[in-house]
Amino acid sequence: MSEEKPQHDLECDTDSHTQHLCYLMSQSFHLTEEQDYKALIEDPKFRCGRCGKKAGSKKNLCMPAEL
């Protein structure tokens, strides 16, 4: 029996998903660690092809594409 994935993780199958903005936001990171969250999205260089979120590093997105 396979483990059921959380809603935010249905299509991302990377081992680093816990670093992605969609995961972090599902854990309220943007509310509890506001300054750290702002640092991740400051000066965005990449956009997620799945959710549209923007980040400075592609490691924080499921499907990063350069802006």
C-alpha positions in Angstrom: 0.0 0.0 0.0 1.5 3.4 -1.0 1.7 6.3 1.3 -0.8 9.0 0.6 0.8 12.3 -0.3 -0.4 15.6 1.1 -2.4 17.8 -1.3 0.4 20.3 -1.9 2.7 17.4 -2.9 0.6 15.4 -5.3 2.7 16.0 -8.4 6.1 16.8 -7.0 8.2 13.6 -6.6 11.6 15.1 -5.6 13.2 14.3 -2.3 13.7 18.0 -1.7 10.0 18.9 -1.7 10.3 20.1 1.9 12.3 23.1 0.6 9.7 24.1 -2.0 7.6 27.2 -1.4 4.3 25.2 -1.8 5.4 22.9 1.0 6.7 25.6 3.2 3.5 27.6 2.9 1.4 24.6 3.7 3.3 24.5 7.0 2.6 28.2 7.6 6.3 29.1 7.2 5.4 32.4 5.6 3.5 33.3 8.8 5.9 31.8 11.5 9.2 32.7 9.8 8.2 35.8 7.9 11.7 37.2 7.4 13.1 33.9 6.2 10.2 33.5 3.8 10.8 37.1 2.5 14.5 36.2 1.9 13.4 33.2 -0.3 11.1 35.3 -2.5 13.2 38.5 -2.6 14.7 39.3 -6.1 12.9 36.4 -7.8 14.8 34.7 -10.7 12.6 31.6 -11.1 8.9 30.9 -11.4 7.3 27.5 -10.7 5.6 26.0 -13.7 3.1 24.2 -11.4 1.9 26.9 -8.9 3.3 30.1 -10.3 5.2 31.1 -7.1 8.4 33.0 -7.7 11.7 32.5 -5.8 15.3 33.6 -5.9 16.5 30.0 -6.1 15.2 27.1 -8.3 15.7 24.8 -5.3 12.6 26.3 -3.7 10.3 25.4 -6.5 8.8 22.1 -7.9 9.1 23.0 -11.6 11.5 26.1 -11.8 11.7 28.1 -15.0 13.9 31.2 -15.4 12.1 34.5 -15.5 
